[in-house]
């Protein structure tokens, strides 16, 4: 890592994402804020600049349910023509009803899986230019209850809001392990469970309160983004800044490969060579 690593944090205008951005800035990172709202992104960016005591990169605005919007955001980041040290795929949603995105994708999977997969692939040139690029995917312990039906990734046959969320978080872990194997050590890829926090996602989606603070829930993301202790560590799932067991499905190489290939086809990206 450089003295001032450049870190893009998706969903950094609220909740865990905003607290993560604060902690990254406190540790000297130059954070690119991302949000759906121009006003909220500007507000978060102004707060972080005040904390940093110096100018920070301009924020980016995009609705992650739109693949075209994700592509446009990636192009904005690439146009800055500098190495990206860390891509922190933090943004996520919980849908209590089945809805389709403008790309005809089930909304939970669109935002929680297809968007970060597309964004990661589009930003690989900038990540590869960094001395030690890192991809950090915020998953959830809920991934252990997820299942992947390759013939029904849009959950059209049956929809359960919790099952959809768990499946999208399992998708994060499958993607993490598969991409890590394909990229090798040049760019590391890890996933994590942040904790159980009373964010908008938890209170509105799960209709429950969390027992962890946003500050605590951000620690593992910040650790994976900046710590020298995990330099070179890749393809792992973390909780509380420690490697933790992931779903046995992530050990199924054939499932990972097929899921990765179909996800790349859906998002229109070129798969990284195995």
VOGU-3710 file (C-alpha; in Angstrom, 3 decimals, decimal comma):
1> xxxxxxxxxx> 0,000/0,000/0,000  1,084/3,576/-0,697  1,016/6,246/1,985  -2,309/7,510/0,613  -4,119/4,580/-1,005  -7,034/5,357/-3,295  -10,176/3,492/-2,190  -13,594/3,405/-3,861  -16,342/2,512/-1,378  -19,743/1,764/-2,882
11> xxxxxxxxxx> -22,735/2,717/-0,788  -20,690/5,136/1,314  -23,366/7,756/1,962  -25,156/5,802/4,720  -24,738/3,220/7,455  -21,757/0,899/7,498  -20,438/2,269/4,211  -20,237/5,824/5,497  -18,594/4,747/8,736  -16,150/2,623/6,740
21> xxxxxxxxxx> -15,266/5,658/4,637  -14,674/7,695/7,804  -12,326/5,082/9,241  -10,435/4,775/5,956  -9,896/8,535/5,835  -8,745/8,523/9,445  -6,094/6,006/8,405  -4,913/8,215/5,564  -6,802/6,797/2,576  -8,160/8,950/-0,230
31> xxxxxxxxxx> -11,756/7,757/-0,452  -13,987/8,022/-3,499  -17,536/8,258/-2,174  -20,304/6,507/-4,088  -24,038/6,954/-3,639  -27,312/6,927/-5,564  -28,090/10,540/-4,655  -25,919/13,427/-5,828  -26,886/15,438/-2,748  -26,065/12,665/-0,273
41> xxxxxxxxxx> -22,806/11,860/-2,046  -21,780/15,506/-1,887  -22,665/15,641/1,816  -20,594/12,546/2,643  -17,715/13,830/0,520  -17,735/17,190/2,332  -17,660/15,488/5,731  -14,722/13,301/4,728  -12,793/16,247/3,292  -13,221/18,100/6,569
51> xxxxxxxxxx> -11,918/15,063/8,438  -8,997/14,664/6,043  -8,053/18,333/6,100  -7,307/18,196/2,392  -9,141/17,712/-0,926  -10,403/14,221/-1,715  -11,335/12,721/-5,092  -14,733/13,801/-6,408  -17,608/11,461/-5,528  -19,383/9,281/-8,069
61> xxxxxxxxxx> -23,140/8,827/-8,378  -24,828/5,752/-9,807  -27,864/3,546/-9,304  -26,319/0,095/-8,984  -29,524/-1,587/-10,145  -28,661/-0,365/-13,653  -25,835/-2,104/-15,503  -25,403/0,933/-17,756  -25,052/3,164/-14,690  -22,408/0,823/-13,262
71> xxxxxxxxxx> -20,486/0,939/-16,543  -20,667/4,738/-16,618  -19,419/4,970/-13,028  -16,507/2,674/-13,795  -15,631/4,815/-16,803  -15,567/7,913/-14,575  -13,138/6,231/-12,210  -10,936/4,971/-15,047  -10,898/8,446/-16,602  -8,990/9,695/-13,541
81> xxxxxxxxxx> -6,073/7,702/-14,926  -4,527/6,619/-11,640  -4,081/3,288/-9,886  -6,980/2,128/-7,707  -5,594/0,498/-4,583  -8,884/-0,837/-3,223  -12,378/-1,459/-4,541  -14,660/-1,996/-1,565  -17,973/-3,432/-2,781  -20,082/-2,441/0,216
91> xxxxxxxxxx> -23,461/-1,382/-1,219  -26,340/-3,779/-0,702  -30,131/-3,934/-0,519  -32,821/-6,165/0,957  -36,052/-6,463/-1,060  -39,164/-7,758/0,671  -40,944/-8,179/-2,683  -39,693/-9,513/-5,998  -39,000/-6,680/-8,428  -37,039/-6,552/-11,652
101> xxxxxxxxxx> -34,379/-4,010/-12,573  -34,334/-2,146/-15,883  -32,131/-4,996/-17,158  -34,832/-7,540/-16,199  -32,745/-8,876/-13,324  -34,178/-9,692/-9,906  -33,390/-6,548/-7,923  -31,608/-8,139/-4,947  -29,238/-10,042/-7,217  -28,879/-7,033/-9,526
111> xxxxxxxxxx> -27,543/-4,733/-6,808  -25,845/-7,207/-4,476  -24,141/-9,471/-7,024  -24,283/-8,428/-10,661  -23,341/-4,790/-9,995  -20,187/-5,536/-7,974  -19,146/-8,259/-10,419  -19,485/-5,837/-13,327  -17,803/-2,965/-11,485  -14,901/-5,146/-10,408
121> xxxxxxxxxx> -14,227/-6,357/-13,928  -14,446/-2,864/-15,410  -12,008/-1,510/-12,819  -9,460/-4,314/-13,087  -7,125/-2,195/-15,263  -6,862/0,416/-12,477  -6,558/-2,236/-9,768  -3,777/-3,950/-11,701  -1,887/-0,659/-11,945  -1,735/-0,443/-8,143
131> xxxxxxxxxx> 1,265/-1,889/-6,349  -1,024/-4,405/-4,631  -4,647/-3,951/-5,685  -7,365/-5,291/-3,416  -11,033/-6,138/-3,920  -13,112/-6,379/-0,745  -16,654/-7,771/-1,008  -19,073/-7,206/1,860  -21,070/-10,422/2,181  -22,927/-11,667/5,265
141> xxxxxxxxxx> -23,177/-14,680/7,532  -26,567/-15,094/5,814  -24,654/-16,511/2,831  -24,487/-19,865/4,625  -28,238/-20,201/4,089  -28,121/-19,311/0,418  -28,470/-21,650/-2,561  -27,641/-21,184/-6,238  -29,999/-22,449/-8,949  -28,161/-21,821/-12,196
151> xxxxxxxxxx> -31,417/-22,251/-14,107  -33,248/-19,639/-12,032  -30,860/-16,844/-11,074  -33,739/-14,343/-11,356  -35,705/-16,262/-8,719  -38,767/-16,441/-10,962  -39,937/-19,892/-9,849  -40,175/-19,050/-6,189  -39,280/-15,907/-4,262  -38,574/-15,511/-0,573
161> xxxxxxxxxx> -37,097/-12,204/0,524  -34,677/-13,804/2,971  -33,686/-16,538/0,504  -33,034/-13,896/-2,165  -30,774/-11,935/0,179  -28,942/-15,054/1,373  -28,439/-16,177/-2,225  -27,019/-12,778/-3,204  -24,589/-12,919/-0,280  -23,585/-16,476/-1,245
171> xxxxxxxxxx> -23,012/-15,114/-4,727  -20,521/-12,637/-3,232  -18,539/-15,471/-1,675  -18,595/-17,686/-4,785  -17,442/-14,722/-6,862  -14,716/-13,884/-4,352  -13,210/-17,363/-4,340  -13,464/-17,848/-8,100  -12,014/-14,452/-9,040  -9,208/-14,836/-6,505
181> xxxxxxxxxx> -8,147/-18,091/-8,143  -8,231/-16,515/-11,588  -6,377/-13,322/-10,697  -3,648/-14,866/-8,581  -1,629/-12,679/-6,202  -1,481/-9,535/-8,366  -4,936/-8,381/-7,154  -6,325/-9,953/-3,988  -10,031/-10,629/-3,486  -11,635/-11,292/-0,102
191> xxxxxxxxxx> -15,143/-11,293/1,367  -16,426/-10,559/4,843  -19,304/-10,589/7,301  -19,539/-7,096/8,827  -21,707/-7,904/11,834  -25,324/-7,208/12,734  -25,967/-3,463/12,769  -29,168/-1,414/12,937  -28,759/-0,027/9,433  -31,632/0,798/7,104
201> xxxxxxxxxx> -31,100/-2,575/5,428  -31,505/-4,438/8,713  -34,381/-2,457/10,213  -36,441/-2,184/7,016  -35,450/-5,500/5,442  -35,074/-7,876/8,366  -37,329/-5,734/10,611  -34,980/-6,179/13,554  -32,344/-4,296/15,500  -28,658/-5,124/15,483
211> xxxxxxxxxx> -26,293/-5,538/18,407  -23,100/-4,252/16,728  -22,126/-0,620/16,227  -21,397/0,744/12,765  -17,859/1,460/13,953  -17,314/-2,177/14,909  -19,008/-3,442/11,738  -16,649/-1,360/9,607  -13,474/-2,720/11,172  -13,136/-5,846/9,050
221> xxxxxxxxxx> -13,686/-3,922/5,804  -11,025/-1,393/6,797  -8,698/-4,182/7,903  -8,990/-5,985/4,568  -8,606/-2,729/2,658  -5,496/-1,371/4,367  -3,782/-3,789/6,739  -0,340/-5,085/5,878  -1,258/-8,253/7,792  -3,455/-9,426/4,915
231> xxxxxxxxxx> -1,193/-8,375/2,064  -1,186/-11,293/-0,342  -4,103/-13,066/1,368  -6,788/-13,854/-1,195  -9,914/-15,936/-1,718  -10,883/-15,889/1,952  -13,988/-15,059/3,970  -13,462/-13,010/7,135  -15,439/-12,166/10,268  -14,097/-10,037/13,104
241> xxxxxxxxxx> -10,851/-9,532/11,155  -10,232/-13,292/11,161  -10,557/-15,945/8,463  -13,870/-17,718/9,069  -15,575/-20,796/7,571  -17,668/-20,128/4,490  -20,445/-22,118/2,880  -19,285/-25,522/1,575  -20,826/-24,486/-1,757  -17,892/-22,126/-2,245
251> xxxxxxxxxx> -15,619/-25,194/-2,344  -17,525/-26,614/-5,337  -15,190/-25,630/-8,166  -17,640/-26,633/-10,903  -20,480/-24,615/-9,377  -18,198/-21,601/-8,939  -16,996/-21,797/-12,528  -20,447/-22,163/-14,039  -21,919/-19,432/-11,844  -19,055/-17,087/-12,696
261> xxxxxxxxxx> -19,389/-17,756/-16,431  -23,150/-17,174/-16,512  -22,783/-14,034/-14,368  -20,212/-12,673/-16,810  -22,533/-13,479/-19,702  -25,454/-11,681/-18,029  -23,365/-8,563/-17,305  -21,560/-8,589/-20,639  -18,014/-8,788/-19,278  -15,100/-10,858/-20,512
271> xxxx> -14,306/-13,574/-17,953  -10,838/-13,530/-16,475  -8,990/-16,530/-17,866  -8,881/-19,508/-15,537
//
